[in-house]
Amino acid sequence: MHFSLGSLPRLARAGFVLARAGVFSDIDPALLPPAARLPLALAKLLSRGVATPGLANLPGAIGRLGPSYVKLGQFLATRPDVVGADVVRHLELLQDRMAPFPREVAVKTIEDAFGQPIKNIFVEFGEPVAAASIAQVHKARVKDGDGLRDVAVKVLRPGVERRFRRDLDDMYFAARLAERWLYDAKRLKPVEVVDTLARTVKMEMDFRLEAAAASEFAENVARDPDFRVPSVDWERTEKEVLTLEWINGTPLSDVAALAEKGYDLPALGKAVIQSFLRHAMRDGFFHADMHQGNLFADADGRLTAVDFGIMGRLGFNERRFLAEILYGFIMRDYRRVAEVHFEAGYVPRVHKVEDFAQAIRAIGEPIHSRTADQISMAKLLTLLFEITGLFDMKTRTELVLLQKTMVVVEGVGRTLDPKLDMWSTSEPVVRAWIEENLGPLGKLQDAGRAASTLARFAANLPVALVRAENIVLRLEAMAEDGFELSESAVEKIGDAEARGARMGHVALWLIAALLLLFLFR
């Protein structure tokens, strides 16, 4: 287990900030293993001076811990399977807003990235207009063959990579400690959670990758009449700098301004829902941070999206799964919904389709007894994932991200139109996808894909047979001669196990001691 002396005081400080906010006050110690009860008791002791301890203080406490923890909180808000629905509701309130850094610092970052003075890159470069944990945005102007045009320039926050690396090391240490000493933590796989966060942050901090995502997304929606994506200025984009077309539009967060300017709010709400479903099912590539602040209405009434740091992908099977379960609920065909889960391999065959269909009916029937504007598709998917947990369905990260994004998208749609009918709005998109991909045309496409797969397999068959023969020969040799570890390897394994056990004990007591120091200093 990797160990850094600096991790302990930093983790203790994080625990102290959270404890002082009282976010641990509602945890029942009986639900925790003995090793975690002492730190919990100290945390509750620290929260005694808080007027209203509880999870409501969680967003503010995480905000005080800095940008890495804000990102962790936002990421965990997409994983109700890990932190629970109550925690997710409070993490959703996290605002990734930071104080801007000076324009001069942004200028230096840009000049270092391009190796030339900023006047050679931008005709004008203004003050920051928005600032977050990883970057901030400036309005600028460029001159090219089309004349002068406005652009949005996203600049990486100085020192953010080093800060994130350090904080991620701390999170890895805490995750490995939890997996070693907390039995339930092994099921939740905290190290894998930090792995996913690390990959996400690494991609978010390379703006060339965000530019590529924006470019792919723009190609996908090029023919959509009600949705557009700003174009990428590749000539002025580097790892630390992203330049996009400037969007002149009204943010969907300002409903009053939209109404004042005469926009059709119900039509915008409908476009938000249908666009998201179209991207997810038709393209398998969707904007996974589609909140009001990232959506604008342009002069022609089209939706325009910004900020492509977090995108979601779905394979064909996942898209079919989404389309068929939504359509099954719309048509009240619960057996078909159950069959789709089994066909996708999400639910083990030890369970019966009939039993699973019965459980799904318990979700679907109450929905059909309500008026259309009271039906929440996002809540439907949340309940569905809860039911599937009872049938040993393993967490599918891509589906959890999809469900989480749908919660946000549905909220945006309902803000614009409180009477939004989710089912009638979704039905045309879902039906069209099913007819195209699962109807007669879809069967022909499936046959074509199968023929292509068989052709590739036939072409690779000789090589595969040679590899299989080599593997068999090696296994036979191992069976005859045995498999041995060198003495040094055995000693290293023993030393690593002993060292890990010692460090786990030491770390738990040091964290408790540091919390006491914070308490009585």
DRENGUDREN-49952 format. One record per residue (C-alpha): x, y, z. Coordinates in Angstrom, 2 decimals. Each point is the difference from the previous one (the first is absolute). Layout:
BEGIN
((X, Y, Z))
...
//
This chain:
BEGIN
((0.00, 0.00, 0.00))
((1.52, 3.34, -1.10))
((0.55, 2.23, 3.00))
((0.84, 3.70, 0.24))
((0.72, 1.72, 3.31))
((-1.73, 3.09, -1.32))
((-3.21, -1.92, -0.68))
((-0.86, -0.47, 3.67))
((-0.10, 3.66, 1.09))
((-1.82, 1.01, -3.20))
((-2.59, -2.75, 0.43))
((-0.31, 0.89, 3.68))
((-0.65, 3.63, -0.99))
((-2.66, -1.14, -2.49))
((-1.60, -2.14, 2.70))
((0.17, 2.92, 2.43))
((-1.75, 2.39, -2.43))
((-2.74, -2.53, -0.73))
((-0.38, -0.89, 3.70))
((-0.21, 3.64, 1.07))
((-2.83, 0.44, -2.52))
((-1.85, -2.88, 1.67))
((-0.39, -2.10, -3.15))
((0.66, -3.22, 1.98))
((-2.55, 0.74, 2.73))
((-2.74, -2.30, -1.37))
((2.20, -3.07, -0.47))
((-0.92, -2.92, 2.26))
((3.24, -1.41, 1.52))
((-1.63, -3.44, 0.25))
((0.12, -0.18, -3.80))
((3.78, 0.50, -0.05))
((2.83, -2.45, 0.76))
((1.79, 0.50, 3.35))
((3.05, 1.60, -1.66))
((-2.12, 2.89, -1.30))
((-1.93, 0.75, 3.19))
((2.71, 2.01, 1.76))
((0.46, 2.45, -2.92))
((-3.82, 0.32, -0.23))
((-0.24, 0.77, 3.73))
((2.67, 2.70, -0.39))
((-1.82, 1.41, -3.02))
((-3.26, 0.27, 1.94))
((1.87, 1.65, 2.87))
((1.35, 2.63, -2.39))
((-3.50, 0.81, -1.31))
((-1.49, 0.90, 3.38))
((0.30, 3.72, -0.64))
((-1.86, -0.17, -3.31))
((-3.49, 1.47, 0.18))
((-1.54, -2.38, -2.58))
((2.33, -2.93, -0.67))
((-0.85, -2.26, -2.90))
((0.49, -0.70, -3.68))
((-1.33, 3.45, -0.91))
((3.45, 1.33, 0.94))
((1.81, -2.41, -2.35))
((0.25, 2.23, -3.12))
((1.47, 2.91, 1.97))
((2.51, -2.22, 1.80))
((1.18, -1.60, -3.23))
((0.31, 3.42, -1.61))
((2.39, 1.05, 2.78))
((2.23, -3.00, -0.70))
((0.90, 1.25, -3.46))
((-0.45, -0.85, -3.68))
((1.06, -3.67, 0.20))
((-2.64, -0.77, 2.59))
((-2.62, 1.99, -1.92))
((0.72, -2.21, -3.01))
((-0.15, -3.10, 2.21))
((-3.36, 1.14, 1.37))
((-1.38, 0.68, -3.46))
((1.23, -3.38, -1.18))
((-1.53, -1.81, 2.99))
((-3.28, 1.79, -0.76))
((-0.14, -2.26, -3.07))
((0.43, -3.14, 2.15))
((-3.03, -0.51, 2.25))
((0.99, -3.66, 0.08))
((3.10, 1.01, 1.99))
((-1.10, 2.86, 2.28))
((-3.78, -0.45, 0.15))
((-2.89, 2.13, -1.23))
((-0.04, 2.38, 3.01))
((3.64, 0.98, -0.44))
((-0.48, 0.40, -3.75))
((-2.82, 2.49, 0.50))
((2.33, 2.25, 1.98))
((3.03, -0.51, -2.25))
((-2.12, 1.18, -2.93))
((0.02, 3.45, 1.60))
((3.79, 0.30, -0.37))
((0.89, 2.99, -2.14))
((3.30, -0.22, -1.86))
((0.67, 3.72, 0.32))
((3.34, 1.41, 1.11))
((1.54, 3.44, 0.26))
((1.55, 0.95, -3.37))
((3.76, 0.28, -0.35))
((1.46, 3.22, -1.50))
((-0.15, 0.66, -3.73))
((3.81, 0.37, -0.05))
((0.40, -3.59, 1.22))
((-2.32, -1.25, -2.74))
((1.98, 1.97, -2.57))
((3.26, -1.62, 1.16))
((-1.58, -3.48, -0.19))
((-1.13, 0.69, -3.57))
((3.37, 1.42, -1.09))
((1.85, -2.98, 1.52))
((-2.38, -2.44, -1.70))
((0.41, 1.53, -3.48))
((3.54, 1.31, 0.37))
((-0.85, 3.48, -1.27))
((-1.43, 3.31, 1.25))
((-3.75, 0.09, 0.56))
((-0.36, 2.86, -2.52))
((0.96, -2.49, -2.72))
((-2.83, -2.31, 1.08))
((-2.90, 2.28, 0.98))
((-0.86, 3.49, -1.16))
((-1.69, 0.62, 3.35))
((0.06, -2.02, 3.24))
((-2.40, 1.03, 2.77))
((-0.42, -0.62, 3.71))
((-1.37, -3.36, 1.25))
((-3.76, -0.47, -0.39))
((-0.27, -3.31, 1.92))
((2.32, -1.97, 2.30))
((-0.10, -3.60, 1.22))
((2.32, -2.43, 1.76))
((1.99, -1.07, -3.05))
((-0.19, 3.00, -2.33))
((-1.52, 3.38, -0.71))
((-1.48, 1.53, -3.14))
((0.87, 3.31, -1.68))
((-1.69, 1.76, -2.89))
((2.44, 0.81, -2.80))
((0.04, 1.07, -3.63))
((1.92, -1.50, -2.91))
((0.65, 1.03, -3.59))
((0.03, -2.49, -2.85))
((-1.18, -0.31, -3.59))
((-3.60, 0.72, 1.04))
((0.95, 3.20, 1.81))
((-0.35, 0.64, 3.72))
((-1.97, -2.45, 2.16))
((-0.54, -0.56, 3.71))
((1.24, -3.16, 1.70))
((-0.13, -1.58, 3.46))
((3.44, -0.90, 1.37))
((0.25, -2.59, 2.78))
((3.30, 0.18, 1.92))
((1.31, -2.62, 2.43))
((0.33, 1.18, 3.60))
((3.71, 0.31, 0.98))
((1.30, -2.77, 2.26))
((-3.24, -1.96, -0.23))
((1.67, -3.15, -1.36))
((2.46, -0.18, 2.90))
((-2.78, 0.62, 2.54))
((-2.21, -2.68, -1.51))
((2.86, -2.54, -0.09))
((0.67, 0.56, 3.69))
((-3.65, -0.20, 1.01))
((-0.58, -3.09, -2.15))
((2.94, -1.69, 1.77))
((-1.76, 0.74, 3.29))
((-3.28, -1.40, -1.33))
((1.73, -3.16, -1.21))
((1.55, -0.47, 3.43))
((-3.36, 0.43, 1.73))
((-1.73, -2.33, -2.52))
((2.59, -2.76, 0.48))
((-0.21, 0.40, 3.76))
((-3.81, -0.32, -0.17))
((0.18, -3.08, -2.21))
((2.43, -1.65, 2.41))
((-1.80, 0.76, 3.27))
((-3.67, 0.54, -0.85))
((-1.75, -3.13, -1.24))
((-2.92, 1.79, -1.70))
((2.42, 2.32, -1.79))
((1.35, -2.89, -2.07))
((-3.40, -0.42, -1.64))
((-0.10, 3.70, -0.93))
((3.53, -0.14, -1.49))
((1.26, 3.42, 1.16))
((3.33, -0.42, -1.81))
((-1.87, -0.46, -3.29))
((-2.04, 3.12, 0.79))
((3.21, 2.03, 0.44))
((1.41, -1.61, -3.18))
((-3.02, 1.23, -1.96))
((0.24, 3.46, 1.55))
((3.72, 0.16, -0.84))
((-0.65, -0.92, -3.65))
((-2.84, 2.53, -0.22))
((2.08, 2.82, 1.47))
((3.01, -0.88, -2.19))
((-2.17, 0.27, -3.10))
((-1.64, 3.22, 1.22))
((3.40, 1.63, 0.45))
((1.08, -0.72, -3.58))
((-2.07, 2.44, -2.02))
((0.97, -1.67, -3.27))
((-2.17, -2.93, 1.08))
((-2.90, 2.31, 0.85))
((0.42, 1.62, -3.41))
((-0.19, -3.44, -1.62))
((-3.17, -0.79, 1.96))
((-1.57, 3.30, -1.10))
((0.97, -0.68, -3.60))
((-1.49, -3.53, 0.01))
((-3.14, 1.25, 1.73))
((-0.37, 2.79, -2.58))
((0.22, -2.52, -2.87))
((-2.69, -2.14, 1.62))
((-2.49, 2.87, 0.37))
((0.84, 1.85, -3.22))
((-3.40, -0.84, -1.54))
((-2.07, 0.51, 3.16))
((-2.24, 3.05, -0.51))
((-0.36, 0.81, 3.71))
((3.51, -0.62, 1.37))
((3.48, 1.25, -0.78))
((3.55, -0.12, 1.36))
((2.57, 2.84, -0.28))
((2.81, -0.63, -2.48))
((3.55, -0.69, 1.19))
((2.84, 2.38, -0.90))
((2.70, -2.66, -0.34))
((2.66, 2.55, -0.95))
((-0.37, 1.61, 3.44))
((-0.39, -3.16, 2.08))
((2.72, -1.74, 2.03))
((0.11, -2.22, 3.08))
((-0.46, 3.00, 2.33))
((-2.14, 2.18, -2.29))
((-3.31, -0.69, -1.76))
((-1.52, 2.49, -2.45))
((-3.60, -0.35, -1.12))
((-2.51, 2.09, -1.90))
((-1.55, 2.61, 2.30))
((-3.68, -0.68, 0.70))
((-2.39, 2.95, -0.08))
((-3.00, -1.43, 1.77))
((-2.14, 0.02, 3.11))
((0.85, -2.58, 2.67))
((-2.80, -2.42, 0.86))
((0.68, 0.81, 3.65))
((-1.57, 3.45, -0.56))
((-3.63, -1.01, -0.61))
((-1.26, 3.56, 0.49))
((2.28, 1.33, -2.74))
((-1.06, -2.81, -2.34))
((-3.65, 0.85, 0.55))
((0.64, 3.73, -0.41))
((1.72, -0.60, -3.34))
((-2.98, -1.99, -1.25))
((1.46, -3.51, -0.08))
((-2.49, -2.89, -0.03))
((0.89, -1.51, 3.41))
((-1.98, -3.28, -0.41))
((1.63, -0.52, -3.41))
((3.44, 0.56, 1.53))
((-0.78, -2.47, 2.79))
((-1.10, -2.58, -2.56))
((3.16, 0.60, -2.06))
((2.22, -0.58, 3.05))
((-1.53, -3.42, 0.69))
((-0.19, -1.16, -3.61))
((3.52, 1.22, -0.81))
((1.50, -1.91, 2.91))
((-1.83, -3.22, -0.91))
((0.96, 0.40, -3.65))
((3.68, 0.44, 0.87))
((-0.01, -2.93, 2.42))
((-1.89, -2.48, -2.21))
((0.77, 1.08, -3.56))
((3.65, 0.99, 0.48))
((1.02, -1.82, 3.19))
((1.83, 3.20, 0.99))
((-1.64, 2.51, 2.31))
((0.77, 3.11, 2.03))
((0.23, -1.27, 3.59))
((-0.07, 3.44, 1.68))
((-3.12, 1.42, -1.64))
((-1.13, 2.43, 2.72))
((-1.57, 3.43, -0.58))
((3.34, 1.83, 0.18))
((1.39, -2.02, -2.91))
((-3.01, 0.52, -2.28))
((-0.93, 3.16, -1.92))
((-2.79, 0.99, -2.38))
((1.30, 1.83, -3.06))
((-1.78, 2.64, -2.07))
((-1.65, -2.73, -2.13))
((-1.35, -1.83, 3.05))
((2.50, -2.87, -0.29))
((1.63, -1.57, 3.01))
((3.75, 0.51, 0.19))
((2.19, -2.02, 2.35))
((3.38, 0.93, 1.50))
((2.57, -1.71, 2.27))
((0.82, -3.43, -1.41))
((2.34, -1.20, 2.74))
((-2.39, -2.76, 1.11))
((-1.55, -2.09, -2.76))
((-1.72, -3.39, 0.15))
((0.14, -2.91, -2.42))
((-2.38, -2.90, -0.54))
((0.61, -3.09, -2.12))
((-2.72, -1.45, -2.21))
((-1.15, -2.45, 2.70))
((-0.33, 2.80, 2.56))
((-1.96, 2.12, -2.48))
((-2.31, -2.89, -0.77))
((-0.40, -0.58, 3.73))
((-0.96, 3.64, 0.61))
((-2.43, 0.15, -2.93))
((-1.77, -3.26, 0.79))
((-0.44, 0.62, 3.72))
((-1.39, 3.49, -0.60))
((-2.31, -1.26, -2.74))
((-1.00, -2.97, 2.15))
((-1.06, 2.29, 2.81))
((-1.84, 2.28, -2.42))
((-1.92, -3.03, -1.39))
((-0.25, -1.69, 3.45))
((1.73, -3.09, -1.41))
((1.83, -0.96, 3.21))
((0.96, -3.47, -1.16))
((1.84, 1.49, -2.96))
((1.84, 2.39, 2.33))
((1.04, -2.99, 2.09))
((1.08, -2.01, -3.04))
((2.22, 2.86, -1.20))
((1.91, -0.11, 3.30))
((0.62, -3.73, -0.41))
((0.88, 0.27, -3.70))
((2.57, 2.69, 0.79))
((1.54, -2.25, 2.64))
((-0.62, 2.56, 2.75))
((-2.02, -2.37, 2.21))
((1.41, -3.50, 0.72))
((-1.96, -2.94, -1.40))
((-0.44, -1.46, 3.50))
((-2.99, 2.35, 0.29))
((-3.31, -0.46, -1.80))
((-1.24, 2.42, -2.64))
((-3.51, -0.23, 1.50))
((1.21, 1.05, 3.46))
((1.95, 2.91, -1.43))
((-2.99, 1.10, -2.12))
((-2.12, -0.02, 3.14))
((2.48, 2.27, 1.79))
((0.06, 2.38, -2.98))
((-3.80, 0.13, -0.04))
((0.18, 1.34, 3.56))
((1.91, 2.99, -1.44))
((-2.03, 0.51, -3.16))
((-3.61, -0.25, 1.15))
((0.12, 2.87, 2.55))
((1.39, 2.22, -2.76))
((-2.97, -0.60, -2.28))
((-2.41, 1.03, 2.74))
((1.41, 3.53, -0.01))
((-0.43, 2.90, -2.37))
((2.66, 0.40, -2.67))
((1.67, 3.01, 1.61))
((0.47, -1.93, 3.26))
((1.98, -2.83, -1.59))
((3.76, 0.21, 0.44))
((1.98, -2.09, -2.47))
((3.15, 0.64, 2.02))
((-1.69, -1.33, 3.14))
((-1.22, -2.98, -2.00))
((3.58, -0.91, -0.94))
((1.15, 0.55, 3.58))
((-2.66, -2.40, 1.31))
((0.83, -2.44, -2.77))
((3.67, -0.12, 1.01))
((-1.04, -0.51, 3.63))
((-2.16, -2.98, -1.01))
((2.74, -1.47, -2.20))
((2.32, 0.09, 3.02))
((-2.33, -2.51, 1.67))
((0.51, -2.27, -3.00))
((3.82, 0.15, 0.15))
((0.40, 2.39, -2.92))
((3.53, 1.38, 0.19))
((0.52, 3.75, -0.21))
((0.41, 1.17, -3.58))
((1.96, 3.26, 0.17))
((-1.19, 1.20, -3.42))
((-3.66, -0.57, 0.96))
((0.44, 1.79, 3.34))
((1.46, 3.01, -1.83))
((-2.90, -0.14, -2.46))
((-2.54, -0.12, 2.82))
((1.70, 2.86, 1.82))
((0.05, 2.14, -3.14))
((-3.67, -0.74, -0.58))
((-0.77, 1.31, 3.49))
((1.70, 3.29, -0.92))
((-1.57, 0.21, -3.46))
((-3.47, -0.70, 1.33))
((0.49, 2.71, 2.61))
((0.94, 2.50, -2.72))
((-3.04, -0.96, -2.07))
((-2.37, 0.32, 2.95))
((1.49, 3.39, 0.96))
((-0.97, 1.26, -3.45))
((-3.38, -1.76, -0.02))
((-1.33, -1.28, 3.36))
((-2.77, -1.89, -1.85))
((2.44, -1.81, -2.28))
((-1.31, -3.44, -1.01))
((3.12, -2.15, 0.05))
((-1.61, -2.98, -1.71))
((-1.58, 1.71, -2.99))
((3.20, 2.04, -0.40))
((2.25, -3.08, 0.06))
((-2.19, -2.41, -1.94))
((0.74, 1.24, -3.57))
((3.78, -0.18, 0.52))
((-0.12, -3.41, 1.66))
((-2.44, -1.42, -2.56))
((2.07, 1.28, -2.94))
((3.16, -1.60, 1.38))
((-1.73, -3.35, 0.58))
((-1.57, -0.01, -3.49))
((3.32, 0.83, -1.64))
((2.22, -2.34, 2.03))
((-2.29, -2.82, 1.13))
((-2.48, -0.10, -2.89))
((0.51, -1.56, -3.48))
((2.71, 2.52, -0.91))
((1.74, -0.67, 3.29))
((-0.08, -3.76, -0.66))
((1.76, 0.55, -3.32))
((2.62, 2.17, 1.71))
((0.50, -2.70, 2.67))
((0.50, -2.59, -2.75))
((2.58, 2.25, -1.66))
((1.87, 0.50, 3.26))
((-0.06, -3.77, 0.65))
((1.37, -0.75, -3.49))
((2.77, 2.58, 0.48))
((0.92, -1.53, 3.37))
((0.13, -3.50, -1.49))
((2.21, 1.22, -2.83))
((2.46, 1.59, 2.44))
((-0.01, -3.16, 2.10))
((0.70, -2.19, -3.03))
((2.88, 2.26, -1.06))
((1.56, -0.17, 3.48))
((-0.67, -3.72, 0.56))
((3.48, -1.31, -0.99))
((1.75, 2.42, 2.38))
((-2.45, -0.82, 2.79))
((0.62, -3.74, -0.43))
((3.78, 0.48, 0.23))
((-0.41, 2.06, 3.18))
((-2.32, -2.62, 1.49))
((2.54, -2.74, -0.75))
((2.77, 2.00, 1.72))
((-2.15, 0.53, 3.08))
((-0.84, -3.71, 0.23))
((3.69, -0.93, -0.29))
((0.91, 2.42, 2.79))
((-2.76, -1.32, 2.25))
((1.18, -3.58, -0.59))
((3.56, 1.01, 0.91))
((-1.21, 1.69, 3.19))
((-2.06, -3.05, 0.91))
((3.04, -2.23, -0.36))
((2.64, 2.25, 1.58))
((-2.18, 1.93, 2.46))
((-0.12, 3.73, 0.64))
((2.59, 1.40, 2.36))
((0.59, 3.32, 1.66))
((3.55, 1.03, 0.79))
((0.99, 0.35, 3.65))
((0.45, 3.76, -0.43))
((-3.53, 0.31, -1.43))
((-1.47, -1.92, 2.94))
((1.91, 2.21, 2.46))
((-1.16, 3.19, -1.73))
((-3.64, -1.14, 0.10))
((0.27, -0.76, 3.72))
((1.71, 3.32, 0.74))
((-2.63, 1.93, -1.98))
((-2.88, -1.67, 1.85))
((1.59, 0.63, 3.41))
((0.83, 3.61, -0.87))
((-3.52, 0.65, -1.27))
((-1.54, -1.38, 3.20))
((2.30, 2.09, 2.21))
((-0.62, 3.19, -1.98))
((-3.76, -0.54, 0.12))
((0.03, -0.12, 3.80))
((2.36, 2.98, 0.25))
((-2.05, 2.07, -2.46))
((-3.28, -0.50, 1.88))
((1.52, 1.07, 3.31))
((1.89, 2.94, -1.51))
((-3.17, 1.34, -1.61))
((-1.81, -0.28, 3.33))
((2.90, 1.76, 1.78))
((0.09, 2.80, -2.58))
((-3.74, 0.53, 0.41))
((0.56, 0.35, 3.75))
((2.73, 2.57, -0.61))
((-2.35, 2.01, -2.21))
((-2.65, -0.24, 2.72))
((2.07, 1.14, 2.97))
((2.48, 2.38, -1.60))
//
